[in-house]
Amino acid sequence: MVNLANRMVQELDVTIAYSTRKQTPKDFERYFDESIKLVRVKNFTRNINPIKDVKAIFEVKKIIKEEKPDFVHMHSSKAGAIGRVAISSKQATLFYTPHSYAFCKKDDSEIKRKCYKMIERILGKCKCMTIACSKGEYEEAKRLTKNCVYISNGIEIDEMKRYIAQESEPIRDRQNLKICTVGRIGHQKNPELFEKIAEKFPDIQFSWLGDGELRDCLKSPNITIKGWCDREKTMKQLYQNDIFILPSLWEGLPITLLEAMYFEKTCLVSDVMGNRDVIINGVNGFVCQTEEEYGNIIQKIKNGAIDDLPMRQKAKETVLANHNMNKVEKEYLKIYYKGDDCY
């Protein structure tokens, strides 16, 4: 959101209607260009809450009436639902990016997930263009609505270059590998599996860059929980690691994976939508299905049985070619400017 919004101010007037979570930085405003208008929606909640959701709908209606936008882009399943109910396509051209549909969440009951999918099918009939952030999400979107396109997530290459320039190049020692992941320690990111992998290698340093409600799952003495840090510190920590693991149970298209790929980290990811859309197994990283697969690959890297340098270089090339914000911005502006003609 930061990257996209900050780029758009060169072409558009940008207002962001937002809410915060526990892990939202207290000074999050400083990440946005000063010309961006930030409007807090007090009743936005992550989970379904009928009373607050109705209040949020009226808050959004008020914002639309005051701002009179030409188009509205809704990010996440919850914002997509609230926005499509609150805003008429006669008021603005509507766009929606799920960033992993809510019905993909493995920590919800089957009944709840079916309800989420039914809601998406109903709202998919609205005059709104779904912009999927990964190829896998695009395939899901096509089953729910006839109005959908694919524009990949991307990262700011100049920003990544700056982080590299500020840091000394990490020295890779196969006998002293450093392995990390980034994100909230919650069910989605599968800390239980991360713990099992770490237990296999007591002599390797594992780090979790982030925090969350399932931090007690990470008990191995070789795991360090770094907690929530500002972006610059997190990027520096990521850069100093050798291997990036993302054992998620579901994803949209994770930005941290793209950042790790650009930093030329060896990436081991779970076989889920988003991850497998960018990682080609054995080409620019590894797609793993079991605890044993993660362990075998790490052991082979440690023993020198796998030369992962070509893969790491290929990972960076993948990001430069397909996931840099210069390309992403042009694709977004192209579809924004189409207006109603995009439907």
Number of C-alpha atoms within 10 A of each C-alpha: 9 12 16 18 18 16 18 18 15 10 8 11 13 18 17 16 17 14 15 15 8 7 14 10 15 9 8 11 13 9 12 17 16 11 12 17 13 15 13 14 19 14 19 24 16 14 9 10 12 9 9 14 19 16 16 21 22 18 19 24 17 13 17 20 12 9 9 12 15 15 17 23 19 22 18 16 21 19 23 22 21 19 22 21 16 17 19 16 15 10 14 18 24 27 25 22 26 21 20 23 22 21 21 17 18 13 13 12 11 12 10 13 18 15 14 19 17 14 15 20 15 11 17 22 12 15 19 26 22 26 25 27 22 26 20 20 25 20 15 16 24 15 11 20 19 15 18 24 21 18 21 24 24 24 22 17 16 11 12 16 12 10 16 16 10 9 12 11 10 10 10 12 10 16 12 12 18 18 23 23 26 26 18 21 24 17 17 16 21 19 23 18 18 25 17 17 20 22 19 15 15 13 13 18 17 28 23 24 22 18 18 16 10 15 17 10 16 21 15 17 12 17 20 15 18 14 18 19 15 10 11 12 13 16 20 15 17 25 24 20 23 22 22 26 24 26 26 21 17 24 23 24 26 22 14 17 24 25 23 26 27 25 23 25 28 26 28 25 23 25 21 19 22 25 27 21 16 23 23 14 16 11 14 26 26 23 22 21 13 12 15 13 15 21 18 11 16 23 16 14 18 17 12 12 11 12 12 20 13 14 22 23 19 18 27 20 16 18 22 20 9 16 24 20 21 16 17 19 18 12 14 15 13 12 18 19 13 11 15 17 9 17 15
